[in-house]
Amino acid sequence: MDDAIPGLSATINPGTHYLMKVLHVITGLDVGGAETMLHRLATNMDPVRFLPRVVSLIEPGPMGAKLTRAGVPVDCLGMRRGVPSPMALFRLVRIMRDWKPDVVQTWLYHADLIGLLAAKLAFPFGGGPQVAWNIRCSYMALEEYRRLTGVTLKACAALSRFPDAVLTNSAEARRFHLQLGYAPKSFEVIPNGFDTERFRPDPAARGEVRDEFDISQDALVVGQVGRFDVMKDHRTAIHAMASVASRMPDAVFLLVGRGVDDANAEISGWMAEAGLAPDRVRLAGERSDMPRLMAAMDVHVSSSIGESFPNAVGEAMACGVPCVVTDVGDSSVLVGDTGRVVLPRDEKALAEGICRLLKSCREKGQECGKNARNRVVESYSLTETLKNFAEMYEKLAAKAL
């Protein structure tokens, strides 16, 4: 198992010896926050008590391959983005009838909707699985997405009383969706948990990554990890980085994520627009060695206009990297007093936050990084998150008896 934690299952209520089938239904399996959390659950929950299986609506991406290598069965319904498919729905109905899961855990709006419909069609007279929806955002700029996404979200709000539970990873996401009209039977909040053995300070990796990207060992590396998406607001981040570059000549910027590479014309245009010299920036694109890359950073930046509970921030903190975040979702709760919180879409405030945190870390040495890591270790461990999911699944299954 790629990210399995040795001995973890023994810490979760040993003595219970039955197998619960959990069918995870997710929109896709590229690299993202929801996909990462699903992988952590499926590969680390007690195998004596839980048997996972994953269904992807669209063709699985890299996370699908990781799940398969870890021994988790992955099915694909063969849908295309933005194209409804009755055939895909009935494939999922057949999977549910044949496999008979105890719990169906859906991830993201499209999977929430199709997973609920499939469960009702598969078992129209009762006796079917308990259905738990899983919401992973606290804000949606619907005008930036396909029309079908907005229709799906409205349908989910209207049908939200039918799943047996709705789960989210932040209190802010819960509040936002209640405002949208969600009215579930049960609304659970389980924050993301982080593997602090995999994500940890690594002095050797810090040096190796800097050599790889031709960055001085003495440079101040400001990192940002996130796919290229309107919600991540790379434009504001790049403008803020240009301001930081003018004030701190030894600062270098390392941007990582799907679509964040030299072929991205929008990023190149924003750099030119902001006056950020290309030699101050490294665009790494999508990578699979995130712990190494994060260990090379001095400060991590999240410029998002919408998050729920950002994985990249928690992972960076676990690597001993303090963070500057925008005040969206539960980002400020995660960071606490270990970093800086600024308003979204405010490049001046973001630049000021980065400069202040860099200067503070330079003055305090390793204390900043230790404080960030300690907060994750003490409050957001993966062990606690897995325990909370296990308890929720068992509570749901007990209702069906």
C-alpha positions as CSV (number, residue, x, y, z in Angstrom):
1,M,0.0,0.0,0.0
2,D,1.5,3.3,-1.1
3,D,0.4,5.3,2.0
4,A,-0.6,2.6,4.4
5,I,0.4,3.2,8.0
6,P,1.9,0.1,9.7
7,G,0.0,-1.0,12.8
8,L,-2.7,1.7,12.4
9,S,-5.6,-0.8,12.2
10,A,-4.7,-2.2,15.6
11,T,-5.5,1.2,17.2
12,I,-9.1,1.2,16.1
13,N,-11.4,-0.7,18.5
14,P,-9.7,-4.1,18.3
15,G,-12.0,-7.0,19.1
16,T,-14.7,-6.3,16.5
17,H,-14.5,-9.1,13.9
18,Y,-17.0,-8.6,11.2
19,L,-16.6,-7.3,7.7
20,M,-18.5,-4.2,6.5
21,K,-18.6,-3.6,2.8
22,V,-18.1,0.1,1.9
23,L,-18.7,1.2,-1.7
24,H,-17.1,4.5,-2.5
25,V,-18.5,6.3,-5.5
26,I,-16.6,9.3,-6.8
27,T,-16.7,11.5,-9.9
28,G,-13.1,10.8,-10.9
29,L,-9.7,9.7,-9.6
30,D,-7.3,12.3,-10.6
31,V,-5.1,13.9,-7.9
32,G,-7.1,16.2,-5.7
33,G,-8.2,16.6,-2.1
34,A,-11.3,14.3,-2.2
35,E,-9.4,11.7,-4.2
36,T,-6.5,11.8,-1.7
37,M,-8.8,11.4,1.3
38,L,-10.6,8.5,-0.3
39,H,-7.3,6.8,-0.9
40,R,-6.3,7.3,2.7
41,L,-9.5,5.8,3.9
42,A,-9.6,2.8,1.5
43,T,-6.0,1.8,2.1
44,N,-5.7,2.5,5.9
45,M,-9.0,1.5,7.5
46,D,-9.0,-1.8,9.5
47,P,-9.1,-4.6,6.9
48,V,-10.7,-7.0,9.4
49,R,-13.7,-4.7,9.8
50,F,-14.0,-2.9,6.4
51,L,-13.9,-4.1,2.8
52,P,-13.6,-1.1,0.4
53,R,-14.5,-0.9,-3.3
54,V,-14.3,2.2,-5.5
55,V,-16.4,3.2,-8.4
56,S,-15.3,6.2,-10.6
57,L,-17.9,7.8,-12.8
58,I,-15.3,8.8,-15.4
59,E,-12.1,7.2,-16.5
60,P,-9.8,6.8,-13.4
61,G,-6.7,8.9,-13.2
62,P,-3.5,8.5,-11.2
63,M,-5.3,7.9,-7.9
64,G,-7.2,5.0,-9.5
65,A,-3.9,3.3,-10.3
66,K,-2.6,3.9,-6.7
67,L,-5.8,2.2,-5.4
68,T,-5.4,-0.7,-7.7
69,R,-1.8,-1.2,-6.7
70,A,-2.9,-1.2,-3.1
71,G,-5.3,-4.0,-3.8
72,V,-8.6,-2.0,-3.7
73,P,-11.0,-2.9,-6.6
74,V,-11.7,0.0,-8.9
75,D,-14.6,0.0,-11.3
76,C,-15.3,2.7,-14.0
77,L,-18.8,3.6,-15.3
78,G,-17.3,5.2,-18.5
79,M,-19.1,8.5,-18.2
80,R,-17.8,11.7,-19.9
81,R,-17.7,15.0,-18.1
82,G,-20.8,17.1,-18.6
83,V,-22.7,14.2,-20.4
84,P,-25.5,12.4,-18.4
85,S,-25.6,8.7,-19.0
86,P,-28.5,6.4,-18.1
87,M,-26.4,3.4,-19.0
88,A,-23.8,4.4,-16.4
89,L,-26.5,4.7,-13.8
90,F,-27.7,1.2,-14.5
91,R,-24.1,-0.1,-14.4
92,L,-23.9,1.3,-10.9
93,V,-27.3,-0.3,-10.0
94,R,-26.0,-3.6,-11.1
95,I,-22.8,-3.3,-9.1
96,M,-24.8,-2.5,-6.0
97,R,-27.2,-5.4,-6.5
98,D,-24.4,-7.9,-7.1
99,W,-22.0,-6.7,-4.4
100,K,-24.6,-5.7,-1.7
101,P,-22.6,-3.0,0.2
102,D,-23.5,-2.1,3.7
103,V,-22.6,1.6,3.2
104,V,-22.4,3.6,0.0
105,Q,-20.1,6.6,0.5
106,T,-20.3,9.1,-2.3
107,W,-17.8,11.9,-3.0
108,L,-18.6,15.2,-4.7
109,Y,-21.9,16.4,-6.1
110,H,-22.3,14.3,-9.3
111,A,-21.4,11.1,-7.4
112,D,-23.7,12.1,-4.6
113,L,-26.6,12.4,-7.0
114,I,-26.0,9.3,-9.1
115,G,-25.0,7.2,-6.0
116,L,-28.3,8.0,-4.2
117,L,-30.4,7.3,-7.3
118,A,-28.6,4.0,-8.0
119,A,-29.1,2.8,-4.4
120,K,-32.9,3.6,-4.6
121,L,-33.2,1.8,-7.9
122,A,-31.1,-1.2,-6.8
123,F,-33.2,-1.7,-3.7
124,P,-36.6,-0.1,-4.3
125,F,-38.4,-2.0,-1.5
126,G,-35.8,-1.4,1.2
127,G,-33.0,-3.5,2.6
128,G,-30.4,-1.7,0.7
129,P,-27.2,0.1,1.8
130,Q,-27.0,3.2,3.9
131,V,-26.0,6.2,1.8
132,A,-23.7,8.9,3.0
133,W,-23.0,11.9,0.8
134,N,-19.6,13.6,1.1
135,I,-19.2,17.3,0.5
136,R,-15.6,18.6,0.0
137,C,-16.1,22.4,-0.7
138,S,-17.4,25.4,1.2
139,Y,-17.9,27.7,-1.8
140,M,-18.6,27.3,-5.5
141,A,-18.2,29.9,-8.2
142,L,-20.9,28.3,-10.4
143,E,-20.5,30.8,-13.2
144,E,-17.0,29.3,-13.8
145,Y,-18.2,25.7,-14.2
146,R,-20.4,23.8,-16.6
147,R,-24.1,24.5,-16.4
148,L,-24.7,20.8,-15.4
149,T,-22.7,21.4,-12.2
150,G,-25.1,24.1,-11.1
151,V,-28.1,21.9,-12.0
152,T,-26.6,19.0,-10.1
153,L,-25.9,21.1,-7.0
154,K,-29.6,22.3,-6.9
155,A,-30.8,18.8,-7.3
156,C,-28.6,17.6,-4.4
157,A,-30.0,20.4,-2.2
158,A,-33.6,19.3,-3.1
159,L,-32.8,15.6,-2.4
160,S,-30.6,16.1,0.6
161,R,-33.2,14.7,3.0
162,F,-33.0,11.3,1.4
163,P,-29.4,10.1,2.1
164,D,-28.9,8.7,5.5
165,A,-26.1,11.1,6.3
166,V,-24.3,14.0,4.8
167,L,-20.6,14.4,5.6
168,T,-18.3,17.3,5.2
169,N,-14.7,18.1,6.3
170,S,-15.3,21.6,7.6
171,A,-17.8,23.5,9.7
172,E,-17.8,26.3,7.0
173,A,-18.8,23.8,4.3
174,R,-21.7,22.7,6.6
175,R,-22.9,26.3,7.1
176,F,-22.6,27.1,3.3
177,H,-24.7,24.1,2.3
178,L,-27.3,24.6,4.9
179,Q,-27.7,28.1,3.3
180,L,-28.1,26.5,-0.1
181,G,-31.1,24.5,1.2
182,Y,-29.5,21.3,2.3
183,A,-31.7,19.6,5.0
184,P,-30.2,16.2,5.8
185,K,-31.2,13.8,8.5
186,S,-27.7,14.0,9.8
187,F,-24.9,16.4,9.0
188,E,-21.5,15.2,10.2
189,V,-18.2,17.1,10.2
190,I,-15.0,15.1,10.0
191,P,-11.8,17.2,9.3
192,N,-9.2,15.8,7.0
193,G,-6.4,13.8,8.7
194,F,-2.8,13.8,7.7
195,D,-0.1,11.1,7.6
196,T,2.6,12.8,9.6
197,E,5.0,9.9,9.0
198,R,4.9,10.4,5.3
199,F,4.7,14.2,5.4
200,R,7.5,15.3,7.7
201,P,10.6,17.6,7.6
202,D,13.3,16.1,5.5
203,P,16.6,18.0,5.3
204,A,18.1,15.6,2.7
205,A,15.1,16.1,0.4
206,R,15.2,19.9,0.9
207,G,18.7,19.9,-0.5
208,E,18.0,17.5,-3.3
209,V,14.9,19.3,-4.6
210,R,16.7,22.7,-4.6
211,D,19.5,21.1,-6.6
212,E,16.9,19.6,-9.0
213,F,15.3,23.0,-9.7
214,D,18.6,25.0,-9.6
215,I,17.6,26.9,-6.5
216,S,20.2,28.1,-4.1
217,Q,20.4,26.3,-0.7
218,D,20.2,29.8,0.9
219,A,17.2,31.0,-1.0
220,L,13.8,31.6,0.5
221,V,11.4,29.2,-1.3
222,V,7.8,30.2,-1.4
223,G,5.7,27.2,-2.6
224,Q,2.2,26.7,-3.8
225,V,0.6,23.3,-4.4
226,G,-2.7,23.1,-6.2
227,R,-4.1,22.1,-9.6
228,F,-4.8,24.8,-12.1
229,D,-8.4,25.7,-11.4
230,V,-10.3,29.0,-11.0
231,M,-10.9,28.2,-7.4
232,K,-7.2,28.2,-6.6
233,D,-6.8,31.8,-8.0
234,H,-3.3,31.5,-9.3
235,R,-3.5,34.9,-10.8
236,T,-3.7,36.6,-7.4
237,A,-0.9,34.4,-6.1
238,I,1.4,35.3,-9.0
239,H,0.7,39.0,-8.6
240,A,1.5,38.7,-4.9
241,M,4.7,36.8,-5.7
242,A,5.8,39.6,-8.0
243,S,5.5,42.0,-5.1
244,V,7.4,39.7,-2.8
245,A,10.1,39.3,-5.4
246,S,10.6,43.1,-5.6
247,R,11.0,43.3,-1.8
248,M,12.9,40.1,-1.1
249,P,15.6,39.5,-3.7
250,D,16.5,36.0,-2.4
251,A,12.9,34.7,-2.7
252,V,12.2,32.0,-5.3
253,F,8.7,30.6,-6.1
254,L,7.9,26.9,-6.6
255,L,4.5,26.1,-8.0
256,V,3.2,22.5,-8.2
257,G,0.1,21.0,-9.5
258,R,-1.7,19.6,-12.6
259,G,-1.7,22.2,-15.3
260,V,0.8,24.4,-13.5
261,D,3.7,24.1,-16.0
262,D,5.6,25.9,-18.7
263,A,3.0,25.0,-21.3
264,N,0.3,27.0,-19.5
265,A,-0.1,30.2,-21.4
266,E,-2.4,31.8,-18.8
267,I,0.3,31.5,-16.1
268,S,3.0,32.9,-18.4
269,G,0.6,35.8,-19.3
270,W,0.0,36.6,-15.6
271,M,3.7,36.5,-14.9
272,A,4.3,39.0,-17.7
273,E,1.4,41.1,-16.5
274,A,2.7,41.2,-12.9
275,G,6.3,41.7,-13.9
276,L,7.5,38.5,-12.3
277,A,10.7,37.4,-13.9
278,P,10.7,33.8,-15.2
279,D,14.0,33.1,-13.5
280,R,12.4,33.6,-10.1
281,V,9.7,30.9,-10.7
282,R,9.8,27.1,-11.1
283,L,6.7,25.5,-12.6
284,A,6.8,21.8,-11.6
285,G,3.5,20.6,-12.9
286,E,1.9,17.5,-11.5
287,R,4.2,15.5,-9.3
288,S,3.9,12.3,-7.2
289,D,6.7,13.2,-4.7
290,M,4.8,15.9,-2.8
291,P,6.5,15.3,0.6
292,R,9.9,15.9,-0.9
293,L,8.8,19.1,-2.7
294,M,7.1,20.5,0.4
295,A,10.2,19.7,2.5
296,A,12.1,22.1,0.3
297,M,9.8,25.1,1.0
298,D,10.2,27.8,3.6
299,V,6.6,29.0,3.3
300,H,3.6,27.5,1.6
301,V,0.8,29.7,0.1
302,S,-2.9,29.0,-0.5
303,S,-4.6,31.7,-2.5
304,S,-7.9,29.9,-3.0
305,I,-11.2,31.7,-3.2
306,G,-12.9,28.5,-2.1
307,E,-11.7,25.6,0.0
308,S,-13.3,23.4,2.7
309,F,-10.3,21.9,4.6
310,P,-7.2,22.1,2.3
311,N,-5.1,19.0,2.1
312,A,-2.1,20.9,0.7
313,V,-2.0,23.2,3.7
314,G,-2.1,20.4,6.3
315,E,0.5,18.4,4.4
316,A,2.9,21.4,4.2
317,M,2.4,22.1,7.9
318,A,3.2,18.4,8.6
319,C,6.4,18.9,6.7
320,G,7.3,21.8,9.0
321,V,6.4,24.5,6.5
322,P,4.3,27.4,7.9
323,C,1.5,28.7,5.7
324,V,-0.2,31.8,4.4
325,V,-3.8,31.1,3.6
326,T,-6.9,33.0,2.5
327,D,-9.8,33.1,4.9
328,V,-12.0,30.5,3.2
329,G,-13.5,27.3,4.5
330,D,-11.7,26.1,7.7
331,S,-8.3,27.2,6.4
332,S,-7.9,29.7,9.3
333,V,-8.9,27.0,11.8
334,L,-6.3,24.6,10.4
335,V,-3.5,27.1,10.5
336,G,-4.4,28.6,13.9
337,D,-1.6,30.9,15.1
338,T,1.2,29.1,13.2
339,G,0.8,31.1,10.0
340,R,-0.9,34.1,8.4
341,V,-4.6,34.5,7.2
342,V,-5.6,37.1,4.7
343,L,-8.7,37.9,2.7
344,P,-9.2,36.1,-0.7
345,R,-8.5,38.0,-4.0
346,D,-6.3,40.6,-2.2
347,E,-2.9,40.4,-3.8
348,K,-1.4,43.2,-1.5
349,A,-2.5,41.4,1.7
350,L,-1.3,38.1,0.4
351,A,2.1,39.6,-0.5
352,E,2.3,41.3,2.9
353,G,1.4,38.0,4.6
354,I,4.2,36.1,2.8
355,C,6.8,38.7,3.5
356,R,5.9,38.9,7.2
357,L,5.9,35.1,7.6
358,L,9.3,34.8,5.8
359,K,10.8,37.4,8.0
360,S,9.3,35.9,11.1
361,C,10.7,32.4,10.2
362,R,14.1,33.9,9.4
363,E,14.2,35.5,12.9
364,K,12.8,32.5,14.8
365,G,14.7,29.8,12.9
366,Q,13.1,26.3,13.0
367,E,10.5,27.3,15.6
368,C,7.9,28.4,13.0
369,G,8.1,25.0,11.2
370,K,8.0,23.1,14.5
371,N,4.9,24.9,15.6
372,A,3.1,24.2,12.3
373,R,3.9,20.5,12.4
374,N,3.0,20.2,16.1
375,R,-0.5,21.6,15.3
376,V,-1.2,19.0,12.7
377,V,0.3,16.1,14.8
378,E,-1.8,17.1,17.9
379,S,-5.1,18.1,16.2
380,Y,-5.4,16.5,12.8
381,S,-3.9,13.1,12.8
382,L,-5.0,10.5,10.2
383,T,-5.6,8.0,13.0
384,E,-8.3,10.2,14.5
385,T,-9.9,10.8,11.2
386,L,-10.1,7.1,10.4
387,K,-11.5,6.4,13.8
388,N,-14.3,9.0,13.1
389,F,-15.1,7.5,9.7
390,A,-15.2,4.0,11.3
391,E,-17.6,5.1,14.0
392,M,-19.8,6.9,11.4
393,Y,-20.0,3.8,9.2
394,E,-20.8,1.5,12.1
395,K,-23.5,3.9,13.3
396,L,-25.1,4.0,9.8
397,A,-24.9,0.2,9.5
398,A,-26.6,-0.2,12.9
399,K,-29.6,1.8,11.6
400,A,-30.2,-0.8,8.9
401,L,-30.4,-3.7,11.3
